């Protein structure tokens, strides 16, 4: 059996394997990375450690090799459990999504309200197939109301680190459960994001003009756009998380997103590869839409965001170890539910998080007993 055939029979992380082999020839210690708090997998910790110790090119090569050995399935039908469980027409037809694949599956593109505030829809979810080739996968969409919800950017203990500088914790604490509606991943590591990080008056990473920005204001509402054009620093800006460039602008998908290169849209896998990706956008009426799936290219992610009504949109994090969106089914006893079948554990943000993340709260929270 050839080495390539051997790799195809295994379901481990090739980047982690390479790091382990490399460690056998070095004296560098990874103990702090492996014993850090939180729920990051061993494979993710090893890959992150490698990138921080001048092995980025090696990790990138290994992740691209893993993709070539295990590409996403073509054709077929998706598991419709989520469509059948959650998505039934809730009567708000004006916001339903026109499916990208025809004919549509029963319930495809239909929103269902899963969280209400004061009797009004606050969080609505829907699912569509992202393209005509990868029809056995569903992209998940979460539509979050501007008027009923408020957003908070939580720091991570590694990114940005220096937690003592911040009032907000690196996890959802017991006090944070009051009115918690959703939590979801942020963007790339700072050194790969081509952008900055600002919150609570602290500029942890300089903001870059022209980079895509997820901006949270003092009243809790969020916006997404190109920094310096669609928004700029002011006394009402509470948090700014930048990541790459806009995927959608003025309701138009950015050209040339299907060019198969890494320098612009990610340093781990090429942008034309269909992997786990996530993104966020803002609709014409100011609502925030989150999209994620397990087989998305940069272009298909942008297409889904556009179909979901985003007038401006950006990519967030990618790869299975970093994608997650949980919504919480009760205001009085929050219990996390996965938006779709992603790798991370549902309690990821109930534990210390190495990366920054977003939390979403009801504007009129219920007092917990």
C-alpha positions, 0 to 999 in steps of 0.5 A: 500500500502506498503512503497516499493510499494509507492516508486515504484510509485514515480520518485524522488531521494530516497537519496534526500528524506532520506537527507530531512528526516534526516534534520528534526532531525538535526540542520545542515544547507545546505543553502550554498549547496542549494544556490551555483551557477551552475546548479546542481540539488537539489537532487545532492546538497543534496546527495553531502552535505550528503556525505561531512557530514558523511552520505556517507553510508546512501546515498550509501544505498539509491542509491542502493535501488533506482536502485533496484526499478528502474532497466534499461529495458531489451530487446526492441529497442532503440530510433533511432532518433540520429542514423537517425539524425546524424550518416550516413556513412561519408566514413571513413570506417576504423574507423567505430565500429563493433557493439556489438549486432547482427544484427546491426541496420541501421547506428549503429557503423557508424561515422559521422563528426560533426565538421571539422577544416581546412576541416579535421574531428575533432569530429566524433560521433557514437552510438552502443547498449552496450550489448545483454541484454539492447538493448533499450539503445544506448551508445554514442561515440565521437572520438576527433582528436589529430591533429586538437583539443586541450584539457583544464582542467577547475577547479570547484568551489568546486573541486578543489576550490580556483579558485583564484589560477587558470587562467582557469575559472570554466565555459566557458566564452565568451572568451572561445567560440573562437573555442570551439568544445566540453565540457565533465565531468571529474571523481569522487570527489577527495576523491573517485577517488583514484587519484590526480589532477594537473593543472597550476603548482598546485598539488591540490590532490597528484598524485598516481602511478598506478592510471588511468590518463587523461593527457594534455600536453603543446601543447594541446594534451591528453593521457590516461594511468597508471601514472608512467608506461605510463606517468610521470611528466615532464615540458611538463605536463600541467594537470593531472586528475586521476580516479580509475584504467585502464579499458582497457590496451594494448587493453585488457579489465581489468579482473573481472570488472563484480564482483559486488562490490563497493570498486574498481569502485565506492562508489555510485553504484556497478560496475555490476549495469547498470547505467549512466556511462562515460569513456575516452580512447586513440586510437593507433593513439593518438585520444581521445575517450569518451563513455557514456550511461544511462545503462552501467556497468563498464564492458560494458563501457570497452567493448564499449571503446575497440570496439571504438578503445581504447588501454588504457581507464579509467572510468570518472564520473557516475550517471545521475547528473554528466554525460554530453557531449556537442558538439558545432555546429558552430565555430563562434556562438557556440550552444551546442548539446547533444551527447545523452539524458542525464539528465543535461542541455545543458548549464551546463558548460556555468554556474559555475561548482562545479566539474572540467570538460574538454573543447576541442578547435580547434587548428586553431580557428575562430575569433569571430565577 
